[in-house]
Amino acid sequence: MEEVLKNNPILRTSFHDEKDKLMLFTHAEVHFSPSCVYKFQQKSIVIDQLIKQIFDMRYQEGALLNYAILKDVNRQEIIFAIDHCIFDASSVSNF
């Protein structure tokens, strides 16, 4: 995950309101947080939270990409919520 973030600056970008102008800010680094790991049983709740965070934080310096890792004994899955202003069909090759 950190490699994907490192190689794609737009995924480390957020909007900032500066003197009534909307500016893009690209963070130098974004690090993985263990608090992003959840149990598979929580999948639907986690997806709803990720989507809500993207919309709620869009113009409040929030990340344009949120992710979570779902784990159980036999498998792991990563899920993304990506703001539509940075991810469309032409961006699929990033992943």
C-alpha positions as CSV (number, residue, x, y, z in Angstrom):
1,M,0.0,0.0,0.0
2,E,2.8,2.5,0.9
3,E,4.4,1.7,-2.5
4,V,1.2,2.6,-4.4
5,L,0.9,5.8,-2.4
6,K,4.6,6.7,-2.9
7,N,4.4,6.2,-6.7
8,N,1.1,8.1,-7.3
9,P,1.3,11.6,-5.9
10,I,-2.4,12.3,-6.6
11,L,-3.3,9.7,-4.0
12,R,-1.4,11.8,-1.4
13,T,-3.3,14.9,-2.3
14,S,-6.0,16.8,-0.5
15,F,-8.0,20.0,-1.1
16,H,-7.3,23.1,1.1
17,D,-9.3,26.3,1.3
18,E,-6.9,29.2,1.3
19,K,-8.4,32.7,1.3
20,D,-11.5,31.6,-0.5
21,K,-9.6,29.6,-3.1
22,L,-9.6,25.9,-3.4
23,M,-6.0,24.6,-3.6
24,L,-4.5,21.1,-4.1
25,F,-1.8,20.1,-1.6
26,T,0.3,17.0,-2.2
27,H,1.7,15.5,1.0
28,A,5.3,14.2,0.8
29,E,4.5,11.0,2.6
30,V,1.5,9.0,3.8
31,H,2.1,6.0,6.1
32,F,0.1,2.9,6.7
33,S,-1.8,2.9,10.0
34,P,-2.6,-0.4,11.9
35,S,-5.9,1.2,12.8
36,C,-7.0,0.6,9.2
37,V,-7.2,-3.2,9.8
38,Y,-10.6,-4.7,10.4
39,K,-12.3,-8.1,10.6
40,F,-14.1,-9.4,7.5
41,Q,-17.4,-9.4,9.4
42,Q,-17.2,-5.6,9.5
43,K,-16.9,-5.2,5.7
44,S,-20.2,-3.5,4.9
45,I,-19.8,-1.1,7.9
46,V,-16.2,-0.3,6.9
47,I,-17.1,0.4,3.2
48,D,-19.9,2.8,4.4
49,Q,-17.5,4.6,6.7
50,L,-14.9,5.0,3.9
51,I,-17.3,6.5,1.5
52,K,-18.8,8.8,4.1
53,Q,-15.3,10.1,5.0
54,I,-14.4,10.8,1.4
55,F,-17.6,13.0,0.9
56,D,-17.5,14.6,4.4
57,M,-13.8,15.6,4.2
58,R,-13.4,16.5,0.5
59,Y,-13.1,20.3,1.0
60,Q,-11.8,20.1,4.5
61,E,-8.3,19.0,3.9
62,G,-9.3,15.3,4.0
63,A,-7.6,12.6,1.9
64,L,-8.9,11.9,-1.6
65,L,-8.1,8.2,-1.0
66,N,-9.2,6.2,2.0
67,Y,-8.5,2.5,2.4
68,A,-8.9,-0.3,4.9
69,I,-7.6,-3.9,5.2
70,L,-9.9,-6.7,6.0
71,K,-8.5,-9.8,7.7
72,D,-9.4,-13.1,9.0
73,V,-7.3,-16.2,9.6
74,N,-7.2,-17.4,6.0
75,R,-7.3,-14.2,3.9
76,Q,-6.7,-10.5,3.6
77,E,-8.3,-7.9,1.4
78,I,-7.7,-4.2,0.8
79,I,-10.7,-1.9,-0.1
80,F,-10.4,1.6,-1.4
81,A,-12.7,4.6,-1.4
82,I,-11.3,7.1,-3.9
83,D,-12.7,10.5,-4.7
84,H,-14.1,10.6,-8.2
85,C,-12.2,13.8,-9.0
86,I,-8.9,11.8,-9.1
87,F,-10.0,8.3,-10.2
88,D,-11.8,7.4,-13.4
89,A,-11.5,4.7,-16.1
90,S,-8.2,6.1,-17.3
91,S,-6.6,5.7,-13.9
92,V,-7.2,1.9,-13.6
93,S,-3.5,1.2,-14.6
94,N,-2.3,2.8,-11.3
95,F,-3.5,-0.3,-9.5
